[in-house]
Amino acid sequence: KEGRKYGVHLGLVSQRPAELDRTVLSQCSTLFIMRMASDEDHSMVRSATSDAAANLLSFVPSLATGEVVGIGEGMPLAARFTFRQLPAAML
């Protein structure tokens, strides 16, 4: 909770956001959201976003593999983008 004023940043990755403590999610200023099927996960992420961004979450279940929605302080505008897959030789 005190790290932000010192410039400390943490990247948190979870396949089940509903299993995270609400305090942890509320401290996240930028979210990158991939496809989720669970209603419980959707409601947890929806509660952590602003009302304006919550409308964008309606199409999260339809995202393809590698597609992401970025929302929050680190994204001036909410955006949907795709990660490129690495060639098999680089894996």
All heavy atoms as an XYZ file, in Angstrom:
682
protein
N       0.816     -1.198      0.000
C       0.000      0.000      0.000
C       0.853      1.253      0.000
O       0.433      2.280     -0.486
C      -0.921      0.008      1.215
C      -1.996     -1.047      1.163
C      -2.884     -0.974      2.383
C      -3.932     -2.043      2.352
N      -4.789     -2.015      3.520
N       2.039      1.179      0.573
C       2.896      2.354      0.665
C       3.893      2.441     -0.486
O       4.539      3.453     -0.650
C       3.682      2.321      1.988
C       2.819      2.421      3.220
C       2.188      3.794      3.356
O       2.862      4.800      3.073
O       1.012      3.866      3.736
N       4.022      1.403     -1.298
C       5.051      1.363     -2.332
C       4.869      2.352     -3.450
O       5.843      2.785     -4.061
N       3.625      2.743     -3.743
C       3.394      3.630     -4.883
C       4.093      4.968     -4.740
O       4.608      5.510     -5.707
C       1.897      3.851     -5.091
C       1.216      2.614     -5.625
C      -0.240      2.859     -5.816
N      -0.835      3.040     -4.490
C      -2.115      3.237     -4.273
N      -2.950      3.308     -5.270
N      -2.591      3.369     -3.065
N       4.139      5.514     -3.529
C       4.770      6.823     -3.377
C       6.282      6.747     -3.576
O       6.923      7.753     -3.804
C       4.423      7.451     -2.035
C       4.988      6.764     -0.820
C       4.501      7.481      0.434
C       4.935      6.766      1.681
N       4.350      7.374      2.870
N       6.853      5.534     -3.526
C       8.283      5.347     -3.755
C       8.567      4.851     -5.173
O       9.698      4.536     -5.514
C       8.863      4.363     -2.748
C       8.727      4.852     -1.324
C       7.848      4.233     -0.448
C       9.472      5.939     -0.873
C       7.710      4.688      0.858
C       9.337      6.404      0.429
C       8.457      5.772      1.289
O       8.317      6.223      2.567
N       7.528      4.727     -6.012
C       7.720      4.294     -7.385
C       7.856      2.786     -7.545
O       8.404      2.324     -8.537
N       7.388      2.037     -6.582
C       7.445      0.577     -6.663
C       6.223      0.081     -7.423
O       5.098      0.507     -7.159
C       7.469     -0.051     -5.244
C       7.418     -1.565     -5.324
C       8.698      0.411     -4.490
N       6.445     -0.799     -8.412
C       5.351     -1.336     -9.213
C       5.406     -2.856     -9.181
O       6.478     -3.444     -9.078
C       5.444     -0.843    -10.651
C       5.434      0.646    -10.745
N       4.277      1.391    -10.660
C       6.436      1.536    -10.885
C       4.564      2.660    -10.760
N       5.870      2.788    -10.888
N       4.256     -3.469     -9.297
C       4.156     -4.920     -9.263
C       3.204     -5.375    -10.349
O       2.123     -4.803    -10.523
C       3.611     -5.371     -7.887
C       3.252     -6.843     -7.736
C       4.517     -7.693     -7.769
C       2.503     -7.062     -6.434
N       3.609     -6.376    -11.109
C       2.727     -6.987    -12.102
C       2.134     -8.245    -11.496
O       2.857     -9.120    -11.032
N       0.837     -8.331    -11.471
C       0.142     -9.456    -10.869
C      -0.632    -10.173    -11.958
O      -1.407     -9.550    -12.684
C      -0.810     -8.944     -9.784
C      -1.665     -9.942     -9.046
C      -0.797    -10.891     -8.242
C      -2.636     -9.217     -8.145
N      -0.433    -11.476    -12.089
C      -1.104    -12.257    -13.123
C      -1.900    -13.366    -12.448
O      -1.384    -14.080    -11.602
C      -0.087    -12.885    -14.098
C      -0.785    -13.712    -15.157
C       0.779    -11.811    -14.724
N      -3.173    -13.489    -12.839
C      -4.019    -14.522    -12.256
C      -5.013    -15.025    -13.297
O      -5.568    -14.238    -14.063
C      -4.788    -13.970    -11.053
O      -5.707    -14.938    -10.587
N      -5.227    -16.323    -13.314
C      -6.266    -16.886    -14.171
C      -7.617    -16.841    -13.479
O      -8.640    -17.028    -14.112
C      -5.929    -18.333    -14.543
C      -4.762    -18.433    -15.488
C      -4.472    -19.864    -15.882
O      -4.658    -20.786    -15.095
N      -4.025    -20.045    -17.102
N      -7.626    -16.621    -12.178
C      -8.869    -16.575    -11.405
C      -8.891    -15.342    -10.520
O      -8.597    -15.392     -9.331
C      -8.998    -17.829    -10.526
C      -9.132    -19.139    -11.250
C     -10.388    -19.229    -12.118
N     -11.600    -18.725    -11.513
C     -12.474    -19.463    -10.826
N     -12.280    -20.725    -10.654
N     -13.561    -18.901    -10.334
N      -9.249    -14.174    -11.058
C      -9.263    -12.952    -10.254
C     -10.211    -13.020     -9.065
O     -10.010    -12.332     -8.069
C      -9.692    -11.868    -11.232
C     -10.016    -12.518    -12.501
C      -9.594    -13.933    -12.449
N     -11.237    -13.858     -9.138
C     -12.183    -13.971     -8.023
C     -11.519    -14.558     -6.784
O     -12.010    -14.366     -5.674
C     -13.380    -14.823     -8.430
N     -10.403    -15.245     -6.952
C      -9.704    -15.837     -5.811
C      -8.721    -14.873     -5.153
O      -8.139    -15.188     -4.130
C      -8.991    -17.120     -6.243
C      -9.967    -18.208     -6.645
C      -9.298    -19.486     -7.095
O      -8.055    -19.564     -7.051
O     -10.023    -20.405     -7.499
N      -8.548    -13.684     -5.760
C      -7.680    -12.669     -5.162
C      -8.429    -11.913     -4.079
O      -9.644    -11.750     -4.140
C      -7.219    -11.670     -6.223
C      -6.346    -12.203     -7.347
C      -6.123    -11.116     -8.387
C      -5.030    -12.705     -6.809
N      -7.711    -11.424     -3.113
C      -8.299    -10.578     -2.083
C      -8.760     -9.273     -2.724
O      -8.079     -8.714     -3.580
C      -7.244    -10.301     -1.001
C      -7.809     -9.533      0.157
O      -7.794     -8.288      0.093
O      -8.268    -10.173      1.118
N      -9.913     -8.776     -2.333
C     -10.458     -7.539     -2.917
C      -9.503     -6.356     -2.730
O      -9.430     -5.465     -3.565
C     -11.816     -7.205     -2.311
C     -12.902     -8.131     -2.786
C     -14.274     -7.625     -2.337
N     -15.324     -8.519     -2.757
C     -15.883     -8.484     -3.961
N     -15.486     -7.601     -4.839
N     -16.837     -9.344     -4.280
N      -8.772     -6.312     -1.628
C      -7.826     -5.224     -1.376
C      -6.724     -5.226     -2.425
O      -6.304     -4.165     -2.894
C      -7.210     -5.352      0.026
O      -8.259     -5.390      0.979
C      -6.267     -4.217      0.329
N      -6.256     -6.399     -2.805
C      -5.192     -6.501     -3.807
C      -5.680     -5.943     -5.132
O      -5.016     -5.118     -5.759
C      -4.734     -7.974     -3.973
C      -3.795     -8.116     -5.156
C      -4.075     -8.475     -2.708
N      -6.859     -6.365     -5.565
C      -7.387     -5.907     -6.844
C      -7.704     -4.412     -6.828
O      -7.502     -3.723     -7.828
C      -8.627     -6.721     -7.216
C      -8.972     -6.805     -8.694
C      -7.797     -7.300     -9.518
C     -10.163     -7.701     -8.900
N      -8.147     -3.901     -5.708
C      -8.483     -2.474     -5.634
C      -7.235     -1.594     -5.712
O      -7.329     -0.415     -6.048
C      -9.258     -2.167     -4.353
O      -8.411     -2.265     -3.231
N      -6.062     -2.141     -5.406
C      -4.813     -1.386     -5.480
C      -4.227     -1.362     -6.887
O      -3.272     -0.645     -7.143
C      -3.775     -1.978     -4.513
C      -4.134     -1.844     -3.060
C      -4.095     -0.398     -2.608
O      -3.157      0.329     -2.912
N      -5.109      0.034     -1.896
N      -4.790     -2.149     -7.801
C      -4.296     -2.202     -9.180
C      -4.865     -1.026     -9.967
O      -6.081     -0.876    -10.076
C      -4.705     -3.513     -9.848
S      -3.976     -4.969     -9.086
N      -3.991     -0.202    -10.518
C      -4.463      0.975    -11.242
C      -4.637      0.706    -12.737
O      -5.320      1.455    -13.419
C      -3.507      2.145    -11.029
O      -2.217      1.804    -11.497
N      -4.010     -0.335    -13.252
C      -4.149     -0.704    -14.654
C      -4.403     -2.200    -14.737
O      -3.710     -2.988    -14.098
C      -2.874     -0.357    -15.452
O      -2.600      1.028    -15.293
C      -3.033     -0.678    -16.929
N      -5.408     -2.572    -15.507
C      -5.760     -3.990    -15.669
C      -5.635     -4.386    -17.131
O      -6.043     -3.636    -18.021
C      -7.199     -4.246    -15.214
C      -7.538     -3.930    -13.766
C      -9.037     -4.111    -13.537
C      -6.757     -4.825    -12.829
N      -5.066     -5.546    -17.377
C      -5.044     -6.162    -18.695
C      -5.873     -7.432    -18.563
O      -5.501     -8.345    -17.827
C      -3.614     -6.471    -19.141
C      -2.798     -5.230    -19.346
C      -1.913     -4.800    -18.375
C      -2.931     -4.491    -20.509
C      -1.165     -3.652    -18.562
C      -2.195     -3.336    -20.704
C      -1.305     -2.918    -19.734
N      -6.993     -7.459    -19.254
C      -7.972     -8.521    -19.050
C      -8.055     -9.390    -20.293
O      -8.280     -8.886    -21.400
C      -9.354     -7.912    -18.741
C      -9.227     -6.957    -17.556
C     -10.378     -8.996    -18.494
C     -10.362     -5.982    -17.432
N      -7.870    -10.682    -20.095
C      -8.004    -11.643    -21.184
C      -9.349    -12.350    -21.035
O     -10.095    -12.075    -20.101
C      -6.842    -12.628    -21.156
C      -5.490    -11.938    -21.334
S      -4.108    -13.050    -21.302
C      -3.924    -13.319    -23.055
N      -9.649    -13.246    -21.947
C     -10.938    -13.940    -21.951
C     -11.173    -14.654    -20.618
O     -10.285    -15.321    -20.087
C     -10.972    -14.956    -23.099
C     -12.282    -15.680    -23.214
C     -12.307    -16.628    -24.380
N     -11.227    -17.602    -24.283
C     -10.463    -17.972    -25.294
N     -10.636    -17.449    -26.475
N      -9.510    -18.841    -25.120
N     -12.369    -14.473    -20.085
C     -12.793    -15.135    -18.847
C     -14.180    -15.711    -19.081
O     -15.025    -15.059    -19.687
C     -12.882    -14.140    -17.689
C     -11.585    -13.578    -17.229
S     -11.796    -12.461    -15.820
C     -12.608    -11.087    -16.587
N     -14.410    -16.892    -18.563
C     -15.719    -17.521    -18.723
C     -16.543    -17.476    -17.437
O     -17.759    -17.511    -17.476
C     -15.550    -18.965    -19.184
N     -15.882    -17.374    -16.311
C     -16.555    -17.435    -15.020
C     -17.270    -16.136    -14.671
O     -16.675    -15.050    -14.721
C     -15.536    -17.768    -13.926
O     -16.076    -17.555    -12.652
N     -18.537    -16.232    -14.308
C     -19.297    -15.047    -13.872
C     -18.704    -14.446    -12.600
O     -18.730    -13.231    -12.411
C     -20.762    -15.410    -13.637
C     -21.497    -15.705    -14.929
O     -21.064    -15.192    -15.980
O     -22.504    -16.435    -14.886
N     -18.182    -15.289    -11.755
C     -17.568    -14.826    -10.504
C     -16.343    -13.957    -10.801
O     -16.151    -12.904    -10.188
C     -17.182    -16.037     -9.654
C     -16.788    -15.701     -8.250
C     -16.469    -16.951     -7.441
O     -16.608    -18.077     -7.947
O     -16.069    -16.778     -6.279
N     -15.516    -14.386    -11.774
C     -14.346    -13.600    -12.171
C     -14.770    -12.276    -12.797
O     -14.191    -11.236    -12.517
C     -13.480    -14.389    -13.154
C     -12.789    -15.583    -12.509
O     -12.515    -15.520    -11.294
O     -12.533    -16.566    -13.218
N     -15.803    -12.316    -13.644
C     -16.307    -11.092    -14.280
C     -16.760    -10.081    -13.242
O     -16.443     -8.895    -13.340
C     -17.501    -11.409    -15.192
C     -17.107    -11.907    -16.532
N     -16.893    -11.071    -17.591
C     -16.882    -13.158    -16.982
C     -16.561    -11.787    -18.641
N     -16.549    -13.062    -18.300
N     -17.510    -10.522    -12.259
C     -18.024     -9.582    -11.264
C     -16.900     -8.986    -10.426
O     -16.952     -7.811    -10.064
C     -19.082    -10.241    -10.380
O     -18.532    -11.290     -9.639
N     -15.865     -9.777    -10.144
C     -14.727     -9.265     -9.372
C     -13.985     -8.189    -10.166
O     -13.670     -7.117     -9.637
C     -13.773    -10.402     -9.014
C     -12.546     -9.939     -8.266
S     -12.929     -9.225     -6.684
C     -12.341    -10.497     -5.621
N     -13.744     -8.435    -11.441
C     -13.045     -7.454    -12.278
C     -13.928     -6.222    -12.487
O     -13.448     -5.092    -12.449
C     -12.630     -8.084    -13.625
C     -12.108     -7.024    -14.579
C     -11.575     -9.149    -13.407
N     -15.212     -6.426    -12.696
C     -16.148     -5.308    -12.884
C     -16.152     -4.404    -11.660
O     -16.204     -3.182    -11.777
C     -17.550     -5.852    -13.165
C     -18.427     -4.888    -13.913
C     -19.763     -5.504    -14.310
N     -19.589     -6.596    -15.258
C     -19.938     -7.862    -15.028
N     -20.501     -8.218    -13.902
N     -19.744     -8.799    -15.939
N     -16.079     -4.998    -10.466
C     -16.089     -4.192     -9.237
C     -14.798     -3.396     -9.070
O     -14.772     -2.406     -8.352
C     -16.328     -5.085     -8.019
O     -15.207     -5.905     -7.766
N     -13.717     -3.817     -9.735
C     -12.429     -3.134     -9.609
C     -12.233     -2.055    -10.671
O     -11.242     -1.343    -10.642
C     -11.291     -4.149     -9.704
N     -13.172     -1.935    -11.626
C     -13.029     -0.945    -12.694
C     -14.050      0.177    -12.508
O     -15.020      0.030    -11.785
C     -13.233     -1.584    -14.083
O     -14.541     -2.160    -14.138
C     -12.196     -2.638    -14.365
N     -13.815      1.274    -13.210
C     -14.757      2.390    -13.149
C     -16.023      2.026    -13.906
O     -16.042      1.099    -14.710
C     -14.128      3.634    -13.766
O     -13.957      3.440    -15.160
N     -17.081      2.789    -13.676
C     -18.346      2.535    -14.362
C     -18.200      2.681    -15.876
O     -18.800      1.934    -16.642
C     -19.437      3.477    -13.849
C     -19.830      3.156    -12.416
O     -19.613      2.003    -11.989
O     -20.348      4.055    -11.732
N     -17.405      3.638    -16.308
C     -17.209      3.856    -17.744
C     -16.508      2.661    -18.386
O     -16.863      2.230    -19.476
C     -16.402      5.119    -17.973
N     -15.523      2.114    -17.706
C     -14.785      0.970    -18.248
C     -15.576     -0.324    -18.137
O     -15.348     -1.259    -18.905
C     -13.453      0.830    -17.524
N     -16.504     -0.396    -17.209
C     -17.280     -1.624    -17.006
C     -18.062     -2.006    -18.255
O     -18.278     -3.192    -18.522
C     -18.213     -1.460    -15.819
N     -18.469     -1.014    -19.058
C     -19.189     -1.308    -20.300
C     -18.325     -2.090    -21.282
O     -18.833     -2.890    -22.064
C     -19.683     -0.023    -20.959
C     -20.716      0.680    -20.114
O     -21.400      0.056    -19.318
N     -20.817      1.981    -20.289
N     -17.020     -1.857    -21.269
C     -16.116     -2.560    -22.174
C     -15.963     -4.032    -21.817
O     -15.563     -4.834    -22.643
C     -14.746     -1.893    -22.171
C     -14.702     -0.465    -22.684
C     -13.339      0.146    -22.414
C     -15.010     -0.440    -24.163
N     -16.273     -4.378    -20.587
C     -16.085     -5.759    -20.140
C     -17.129     -6.711    -20.703
O     -16.977     -7.923    -20.600
C     -16.090     -5.813    -18.611
C     -14.990     -5.013    -17.920
C     -15.126     -5.131    -16.409
C     -13.627     -5.492    -18.360
N     -18.170     -6.185    -21.325
C     -19.230     -7.045    -21.834
C     -18.746     -7.974    -22.944
O     -19.290     -9.049    -23.125
C     -20.403     -6.205    -22.326
O     -19.987     -5.382    -23.395
N     -17.698     -7.581    -23.685
C     -17.235     -8.447    -24.760
C     -16.014     -9.277    -24.379
O     -15.439     -9.969    -25.217
C     -16.978     -7.650    -26.052
C     -15.903     -6.609    -25.959
C     -14.584     -6.938    -26.138
C     -16.234     -5.291    -25.718
C     -13.600     -5.978    -26.064
C     -15.255     -4.311    -25.651
C     -13.934     -4.664    -25.829
N     -15.607     -9.278    -23.105
C     -14.465    -10.074    -22.663
C     -14.650    -11.574    -22.944
O     -13.705    -12.221    -23.389
C     -14.150     -9.809    -21.164
C     -13.208    -10.844    -20.588
C     -13.565     -8.416    -21.005
N     -15.836    -12.151    -22.746
C     -15.971    -13.591    -23.046
C     -15.745    -13.928    -24.523
O     -15.429    -15.067    -24.850
C     -17.411    -13.906    -22.652
C     -17.794    -12.852    -21.694
C     -17.045    -11.629    -22.123
N     -15.863    -12.955    -25.404
C     -15.704    -13.230    -26.832
C     -14.290    -12.956    -27.348
O     -14.041    -13.098    -28.547
C     -16.712    -12.411    -27.642
O     -16.428    -11.037    -27.519
N     -13.370    -12.575    -26.468
C     -11.996    -12.323    -26.908
C     -11.361    -13.621    -27.418
O     -11.602    -14.699    -26.883
C     -11.151    -11.776    -25.758
C     -11.480    -10.373    -25.262
C     -10.676    -10.049    -24.013
C     -11.231     -9.347    -26.335
N     -10.523    -13.497    -28.431
C      -9.813    -14.654    -28.974
C      -8.547    -14.910    -28.149
O      -8.153    -14.080    -27.321
C      -9.448    -14.395    -30.432
N      -7.899    -16.023    -28.406
C      -6.642    -16.334    -27.737
C      -5.616    -15.255    -28.053
O      -5.432    -14.889    -29.214
C      -6.112    -17.707    -28.212
O      -7.085    -18.696    -27.903
C      -4.793    -18.051    -27.541
N      -4.994    -14.709    -27.035
C      -3.992    -13.663    -27.206
C      -4.543    -12.251    -27.242
O      -3.777    -11.301    -27.256
N      -5.863    -12.077    -27.267
C      -6.449    -10.737    -27.255
C      -6.596    -10.250    -25.817
O      -6.889    -11.030    -24.915
C      -7.811    -10.716    -27.931
C      -7.748    -10.751    -29.435
C      -9.103    -10.493    -30.047
O     -10.076    -11.160    -29.659
O      -9.176     -9.619    -30.922
N      -6.415     -8.947    -25.628
C      -6.416     -8.337    -24.299
C      -7.154     -7.008    -24.351
O      -7.085     -6.292    -25.339
C      -4.960     -8.079    -23.831
C      -4.926     -7.414    -22.482
C      -4.160     -9.350    -23.818
N      -7.831     -6.676    -23.261
C      -8.409     -5.346    -23.079
C      -7.591     -4.673    -21.982
O      -7.428     -5.229    -20.892
C      -9.893     -5.420    -22.661
C     -10.429     -4.042    -22.347
C     -10.724     -6.082    -23.741
N      -7.054     -3.498    -22.263
C      -6.301     -2.729    -21.285
C      -7.136     -1.574    -20.775
O      -7.680     -0.810    -21.568
N      -7.248     -1.467    -19.450
C      -8.074     -0.439    -18.815
C      -7.304      0.140    -17.635
O      -6.671     -0.601    -16.895
C      -9.394     -1.048    -18.287
C     -10.214     -1.635    -19.419
C     -10.215     -0.022    -17.530
C     -11.420     -2.429    -18.951
N      -7.384      1.443    -17.446
C      -6.845      2.023    -16.223
C      -5.882      3.164    -16.440
O      -5.793      3.746    -17.522
N      -5.150      3.468    -15.400
C      -4.259      4.617    -15.369
C      -3.153      4.537    -16.416
O      -2.745      5.539    -16.980
C      -3.640      4.722    -13.971
C      -2.874      5.984    -13.709
C      -2.359      6.022    -12.285
O      -3.151      5.808    -11.358
O      -1.163      6.260    -12.119
N      -2.650      3.353    -16.686
C      -1.571      3.179    -17.657
C      -2.041      3.195    -19.097
O      -1.231      3.135    -20.021
N      -3.344      3.276    -19.307
C      -3.932      3.300    -20.654
C      -4.777      4.570    -20.774
O      -5.872      4.620    -20.202
C      -4.832      2.077    -20.877
C      -4.181      0.735    -20.648
S      -3.070      0.242    -21.940
C      -4.146      0.149    -23.333
N      -4.306      5.606    -21.455
C      -5.094      6.841    -21.556
C      -6.504      6.586    -22.083
O      -7.456      7.196    -21.640
C      -4.300      7.702    -22.531
C      -2.935      7.114    -22.580
C      -3.061      5.687    -22.197
N      -6.611      5.660    -23.030
C      -7.901      5.207    -23.534
C      -7.925      3.692    -23.423
O      -6.929      3.039    -23.718
C      -8.092      5.596    -25.006
C      -8.188      7.075    -25.325
C      -8.207      7.289    -26.826
C      -9.457      7.655    -24.707
N      -9.044      3.157    -23.009
C      -9.162      1.703    -22.959
C      -8.927      1.173    -24.365
O      -9.367      1.762    -25.352
C     -10.531      1.301    -22.452
N      -8.190      0.075    -24.471
C      -7.840     -0.443    -25.784
C      -7.919     -1.960    -25.808
O      -7.710     -2.628    -24.795
C      -6.435      0.009    -26.158
N      -8.192     -2.469    -26.988
C      -8.210     -3.909    -27.229
C      -7.049     -4.199    -28.173
O      -6.924     -3.560    -29.217
C      -9.535     -4.288    -27.873
C      -9.698     -5.742    -28.185
C     -11.084     -5.964    -28.752
N     -11.299     -7.337    -29.100
C     -12.444     -7.821    -29.529
N     -13.490     -7.021    -29.663
N     -12.567     -9.084    -29.825
N      -6.164     -5.117    -27.801
C      -5.024     -5.417    -28.651
C      -4.702     -6.900    -28.591
O      -5.252     -7.639    -27.783
C      -3.806     -4.550    -28.303
C      -3.414     -4.566    -26.860
C      -2.421     -5.402    -26.408
C      -4.032     -3.720    -25.946
C      -2.044     -5.404    -25.071
C      -3.661     -3.713    -24.608
C      -2.672     -4.564    -24.177
N      -3.806     -7.339    -29.476
C      -3.474     -8.759    -29.607
C      -1.979     -8.956    -29.434
O      -1.178     -8.214    -29.994
C      -3.886     -9.274    -31.005
O      -5.264     -9.010    -31.196
C      -3.636    -10.761    -31.135
N      -1.605     -9.972    -28.676
C      -0.216    -10.373    -28.561
C       0.134    -11.270    -29.745
O      -0.646    -12.136    -30.127
C       0.028    -11.170    -27.262
C       0.000    -10.327    -26.026
C      -1.071    -10.419    -25.155
C       1.020     -9.459    -25.731
C      -1.094     -9.643    -23.996
C       1.006     -8.685    -24.582
C      -0.066     -8.782    -23.717
N       1.301    -11.072    -30.322
C       1.764    -11.952    -31.393
C       2.378    -13.200    -30.771
O       3.002    -13.130    -29.709
C       2.812    -11.264    -32.250
C       2.219    -10.167    -33.134
C       3.284     -9.562    -33.985
N       4.077     -8.674    -33.105
C       5.198     -8.108    -33.415
N       5.742     -8.309    -34.582
N       5.814     -7.315    -32.568
N       2.199    -14.318    -31.430
C       2.793    -15.564    -30.934
C       4.236    -15.663    -31.398
O       4.564    -15.288    -32.529
C       1.990    -16.758    -31.422
C       0.621    -16.827    -30.809
C      -0.078    -18.125    -31.156
O       0.430    -18.973    -31.858
N      -1.285    -18.277    -30.626
N       5.087    -16.178    -30.520
C       6.481    -16.386    -30.875
C       6.607    -17.584    -31.807
O       5.846    -18.551    -31.681
C       7.314    -16.664    -29.616
C       7.560    -15.502    -28.672
C       8.245    -15.987    -27.412
C       8.422    -14.451    -29.351
N       7.577    -17.546    -32.709
C       7.824    -18.721    -33.533
C       8.221    -19.901    -32.640
O       8.832    -19.713    -31.581
C       8.988    -18.303    -34.422
C       9.001    -16.810    -34.394
C       8.432    -16.420    -33.064
N       7.904    -21.100    -33.078
C       8.174    -22.304    -32.277
C       9.658    -22.420    -31.899
O       9.997    -22.899    -30.814
C       7.729    -23.543    -33.043
N      10.551    -21.963    -32.770
C      11.995    -22.051    -32.502
C      12.414    -21.179    -31.315
O      13.445    -21.428    -30.693
C      12.781    -21.649    -33.742
N      11.623    -20.161    -30.994
C      11.973    -19.260    -29.892
C      11.351    -19.683    -28.561
O      11.639    -19.080    -27.544
C      11.541    -17.840    -30.243
C      12.294    -17.265    -31.424
S      11.814    -15.566    -31.745
C      12.663    -14.742    -30.408
N      10.508    -20.695    -28.573
C       9.878    -21.151    -27.338
C      10.769    -22.103    -26.582
O      11.517    -22.841    -27.128
C       8.534    -21.818    -27.639
C       7.486    -20.897    -28.255
C       6.243    -21.711    -28.584
C       7.114    -19.789    -27.289
